[in-house]
Amino acid sequence: AYFDDWRSKLSSNHGNEEFDDWSHDFSGSQGNSEDEYFDTWRSKPSSNNGNEEFDDWDHDFSARHGNEEEALKESKGKMVSSIPETIFFFQKDLRTGKLVNLPSLIAASDRTPFLPDRVAKSIPFSSSKFPEILNHFSLKPQTREAAIMKRTIRVCEREEINGEQMFCVTSLESFIDLSIATLGKDIQLLSNQLSKETNNPLFTIARGMQDMGENELICHKERYPRAVFLCHSINKTTVYKVPLLGRDGTKANALAVCHKDTSAWSPKHKAFQILKVKPGTVPICHFLAKDTLAWVSN
């Protein structure tokens, strides 16, 4: 029954459902149709030997702009933003007073719940058993839902890059157990927080930013008919809690990470294209999307 609801939302044309307008999220921002998007994505694991960090640019951002600020324009009393989306940026730009544009922070939440651990373990989750998975959910191979599910599984099966630990979880029990096994028991779970829902993605970094350390595990929520999180930890990555003040008065506590060692990343990574630097030269930072979670040491 839940999956039927998920499928109907995915196919909805109303714009306010959790999963609707999926093609706009990807093809709209990258200029590709859904089929072209999947063809492009499929080529990445083989062409880049698993070193492309899909999660950093695929889950958190719509990579389509540069990173320089432009002026705000006023029109009939309404603020019109000509500021490009804040995607990847240098660590020196993570500072009080900096203006950022974060549509991924105000996006609609994905409220897909975890299945009970016993049920989750009874359903396959691998490319080799994808026909069985489709049969379980009564889906045909060429459907939109099947393409999304296949992509999620393949992201979970990609190779780790040097200095990375990675796993995917399909139940709350495995989410907690594997996180403790990776970081130890003395940890806390952080999330992005907004004082209210807003349609304005413009924020200014406020005072009180906190360095949460480098013992971290970032967990990205994937698109799937049940909750699936891809969790990974990359060496020399620092997590920050960043207070934000919106242009419309909305307050937020956002999560950002700075990767101090990018030497193992693919030279074709979007971060290098946007910032025009080479792997391993400077720390690279980015904010985390709304539904992304972060485990850190207490």
C-alpha positions as CSV (number, residue, x, y, z in Angstrom):
1,A,0.0,0.0,0.0
2,Y,2.8,2.4,0.8
3,F,4.6,1.6,-2.5
4,D,1.4,2.3,-4.4
5,D,1.2,5.7,-2.7
6,W,4.9,6.3,-3.6
7,R,4.3,5.4,-7.2
8,S,1.3,7.7,-7.5
9,K,3.2,10.6,-6.0
10,L,6.1,9.9,-8.4
11,S,3.7,10.2,-11.4
12,S,1.9,13.2,-10.0
13,N,1.9,16.5,-11.9
14,H,1.0,18.7,-9.0
15,G,4.4,19.9,-7.9
16,N,3.8,19.6,-4.1
17,E,4.2,15.8,-3.7
18,E,7.3,14.3,-2.2
19,F,8.5,12.6,-5.4
20,D,6.8,14.4,-8.2
21,D,8.6,16.3,-10.9
22,W,11.7,14.1,-10.7
23,S,12.6,14.9,-14.2
24,H,12.7,18.6,-13.4
25,D,15.1,17.9,-10.5
26,F,17.6,16.3,-12.9
27,S,16.9,17.0,-16.5
28,G,15.7,20.5,-15.9
29,S,18.9,21.5,-14.1
30,Q,21.3,19.7,-16.4
31,G,19.6,20.1,-19.8
32,N,19.0,16.4,-20.3
33,S,16.0,14.2,-20.8
34,E,15.5,11.4,-18.2
35,D,16.9,8.8,-20.6
36,E,19.9,11.0,-21.4
37,Y,20.5,11.6,-17.7
38,F,20.5,7.8,-17.0
39,D,22.8,7.2,-20.0
40,T,25.2,9.8,-18.7
41,W,25.1,8.5,-15.2
42,R,25.7,4.9,-16.3
43,S,28.9,5.8,-18.1
44,K,30.4,7.3,-15.0
45,P,31.2,4.2,-12.9
46,S,33.1,2.6,-15.8
47,S,34.7,5.7,-17.3
48,N,35.8,7.1,-14.0
49,N,36.7,3.8,-12.3
50,G,34.2,4.5,-9.5
51,N,36.0,7.7,-8.4
52,E,33.2,10.2,-9.3
53,E,31.6,11.3,-6.1
54,F,28.0,11.1,-7.2
55,D,26.6,11.9,-3.8
56,D,28.4,15.3,-3.5
57,W,27.0,16.8,-6.7
58,D,24.1,14.5,-7.5
59,H,22.3,14.5,-4.2
60,D,23.2,17.9,-2.8
61,F,23.2,20.2,-5.9
62,S,22.0,21.0,-9.4
63,A,25.3,21.8,-10.9
64,R,24.5,24.5,-13.4
65,H,26.1,27.8,-12.3
66,G,29.3,29.3,-11.2
67,N,29.9,30.6,-7.7
68,E,30.4,34.4,-8.0
69,E,27.8,36.7,-6.3
70,E,25.8,39.1,-8.4
71,A,23.7,42.0,-7.3
72,L,20.1,41.7,-6.1
73,K,17.5,43.5,-8.1
74,E,14.2,45.0,-6.9
75,S,11.1,44.8,-9.1
76,K,7.7,46.0,-8.0
77,G,8.5,45.4,-4.4
78,K,9.6,41.8,-4.9
79,M,13.2,40.7,-4.6
80,V,14.5,39.1,-7.8
81,S,17.7,37.1,-7.3
82,S,20.4,37.0,-9.9
83,I,22.7,35.2,-7.5
84,P,23.8,31.8,-8.8
85,E,23.2,28.7,-6.8
86,T,25.9,28.0,-4.1
87,I,27.3,24.7,-5.1
88,F,31.0,24.0,-4.3
89,F,33.0,26.8,-2.7
90,F,36.4,27.5,-1.0
91,Q,36.8,27.2,2.7
92,K,37.6,30.9,3.0
93,D,34.0,31.6,1.9
94,L,32.5,29.8,4.8
95,R,32.3,32.9,6.9
96,T,30.0,35.2,8.7
97,G,28.2,37.6,6.4
98,K,28.6,35.5,3.3
99,L,25.4,35.4,1.1
100,V,24.5,31.9,-0.1
101,N,21.8,30.6,-2.4
102,L,20.6,27.1,-1.2
103,P,17.6,25.7,-3.1
104,S,18.5,22.2,-1.9
105,L,18.0,23.4,1.7
106,I,14.4,24.5,1.2
107,A,13.3,21.6,-1.1
108,A,10.4,19.5,-0.1
109,S,11.3,16.7,2.4
110,D,11.3,13.1,1.3
111,R,9.3,11.4,4.1
112,T,9.7,7.8,2.8
113,P,10.0,5.7,6.0
114,F,12.3,2.8,6.8
115,L,10.8,-0.7,6.6
116,P,11.2,-2.9,9.7
117,D,14.5,-4.6,9.7
118,R,13.0,-8.1,9.3
119,V,11.0,-7.0,6.3
120,A,13.9,-5.0,4.8
121,K,16.2,-8.0,5.0
122,S,13.6,-10.2,3.2
123,I,13.7,-7.9,0.0
124,P,16.8,-8.1,-2.2
125,F,18.8,-5.0,-2.8
126,S,21.4,-5.6,-5.6
127,S,21.7,-5.2,-9.3
128,S,22.1,-8.9,-9.8
129,K,18.6,-9.4,-8.3
130,F,16.9,-6.4,-9.9
131,P,14.3,-8.5,-11.8
132,E,13.3,-10.0,-8.5
133,I,13.1,-6.6,-6.9
134,L,10.8,-5.3,-9.8
135,N,8.7,-8.4,-9.4
136,H,8.3,-7.8,-5.6
137,F,7.1,-4.2,-6.3
138,S,5.0,-5.3,-9.4
139,L,7.0,-3.0,-11.7
140,K,7.9,-3.3,-15.3
141,P,11.6,-2.8,-16.3
142,Q,11.0,0.2,-18.6
143,T,9.0,2.3,-16.1
144,R,10.2,5.6,-14.5
145,E,10.1,4.0,-11.0
146,A,12.3,1.1,-12.1
147,A,14.9,3.5,-13.6
148,I,15.1,5.5,-10.3
149,M,15.4,2.3,-8.2
150,K,18.1,0.9,-10.5
151,R,20.1,4.1,-10.2
152,T,19.9,4.1,-6.4
153,I,21.1,0.5,-6.2
154,R,24.0,1.2,-8.6
155,V,25.0,4.3,-6.6
156,C,25.1,2.0,-3.5
157,E,27.3,-0.5,-5.4
158,R,29.9,1.9,-6.6
159,E,33.5,1.4,-5.6
160,E,34.9,3.4,-2.6
161,I,37.5,6.0,-3.4
162,N,40.8,6.1,-1.6
163,G,40.3,7.2,2.0
164,E,36.5,6.5,2.0
165,Q,34.3,4.2,3.9
166,M,30.8,3.7,2.5
167,F,27.7,1.6,3.0
168,C,24.0,1.8,2.2
169,V,21.3,1.0,4.8
170,T,17.7,0.0,4.3
171,S,16.4,-0.1,7.9
172,L,16.7,2.0,11.0
173,E,18.4,-0.8,12.9
174,S,21.2,-1.1,10.2
175,F,21.5,2.6,10.0
176,I,22.3,2.8,13.7
177,D,24.4,-0.4,14.0
178,L,26.6,0.3,11.0
179,S,27.2,3.9,12.0
180,I,28.3,2.8,15.5
181,A,30.5,0.1,13.9
182,T,32.1,2.8,11.8
183,L,32.5,5.7,14.3
184,G,32.0,4.2,17.8
185,K,29.2,4.7,20.3
186,D,30.0,8.2,21.4
187,I,28.3,9.9,18.5
188,Q,25.4,12.2,17.8
189,L,23.2,12.6,14.7
190,L,22.8,16.1,13.1
191,S,20.3,17.3,10.6
192,N,19.4,20.5,8.7
193,Q,16.8,22.6,10.5
194,L,14.5,25.4,9.3
195,S,12.4,27.6,11.6
196,K,9.7,27.5,9.0
197,E,9.0,26.5,5.4
198,T,10.1,29.0,2.9
199,N,10.4,29.4,-0.9
200,N,13.3,31.9,-0.7
201,P,16.7,30.1,-1.0
202,L,18.8,33.2,-0.1
203,F,20.5,33.1,3.3
204,T,23.3,35.0,5.0
205,I,25.7,33.1,7.2
206,A,25.2,34.3,10.8
207,R,27.5,34.2,13.8
208,G,28.0,31.1,15.8
209,M,29.3,28.5,13.3
210,Q,30.5,25.3,15.0
211,D,33.3,23.0,13.9
212,M,32.0,19.5,14.7
213,G,35.3,17.7,13.9
214,E,36.5,15.2,11.3
215,N,35.1,12.0,12.8
216,E,32.1,12.0,10.5
217,L,29.7,9.9,8.5
218,I,27.5,11.7,6.0
219,C,24.2,9.9,5.1
220,H,22.4,10.9,1.9
221,K,18.8,9.8,1.5
222,E,18.2,8.0,-1.8
223,R,15.1,7.9,-4.0
224,Y,13.5,4.5,-3.4
225,P,10.0,3.2,-2.3
226,R,11.4,2.6,1.1
227,A,14.0,4.7,3.0
228,V,17.6,4.0,1.8
229,F,20.5,6.0,3.0
230,L,24.0,6.0,1.5
231,C,26.4,6.8,4.3
232,H,30.1,7.5,3.7
233,S,33.1,9.0,5.5
234,I,36.0,10.6,3.7
235,N,39.4,11.2,5.3
236,K,40.2,14.8,6.3
237,T,36.5,16.0,6.0
238,T,35.3,18.5,8.6
239,V,31.6,19.0,9.4
240,Y,30.2,22.4,10.3
241,K,27.0,23.6,11.9
242,V,26.2,26.8,10.1
243,P,23.6,29.3,11.4
244,L,21.8,31.0,8.6
245,L,19.4,34.0,8.4
246,G,17.1,34.0,5.3
247,R,16.2,37.1,3.3
248,D,12.6,36.6,4.4
249,G,13.5,36.2,8.1
250,T,13.7,32.4,8.1
251,K,16.3,31.1,10.5
252,A,18.2,27.8,9.8
253,N,20.9,25.6,11.1
254,A,22.5,24.1,8.1
255,L,25.2,21.5,7.7
256,A,28.3,22.0,5.6
257,V,31.4,19.9,5.0
258,C,34.9,20.8,3.8
259,H,37.0,18.2,2.2
260,K,40.7,18.9,2.9
261,D,42.1,16.2,0.7
262,T,40.6,15.8,-2.8
263,S,43.5,14.1,-4.4
264,A,41.6,10.8,-4.9
265,W,38.6,12.5,-6.7
266,S,38.1,12.2,-10.4
267,P,39.6,15.2,-12.3
268,K,36.1,15.4,-14.0
269,H,34.3,16.0,-10.7
270,K,31.9,19.0,-10.9
271,A,33.7,20.7,-8.1
272,F,36.9,21.2,-10.2
273,Q,34.9,22.4,-13.1
274,I,33.1,25.0,-11.1
275,L,36.0,26.2,-9.0
276,K,38.6,25.8,-11.7
277,V,41.2,24.0,-9.5
278,K,42.9,20.6,-9.7
279,P,42.5,17.6,-7.4
280,G,44.4,17.8,-4.1
281,T,45.2,21.5,-4.3
282,V,42.8,23.3,-2.0
283,P,40.0,22.3,0.5
284,I,36.6,22.2,-1.2
285,C,33.3,22.8,0.7
286,H,29.6,22.3,0.1
287,F,26.3,22.5,2.1
288,L,24.3,19.3,2.6
289,A,20.8,18.9,1.1
290,K,17.8,19.1,3.4
291,D,17.3,15.4,4.0
292,T,21.0,14.6,4.4
293,L,22.1,13.5,7.9
294,A,25.5,13.6,9.6
295,W,26.9,11.4,12.4
296,V,29.7,13.1,14.3
297,S,31.5,12.5,17.6
298,N,30.1,14.0,20.8
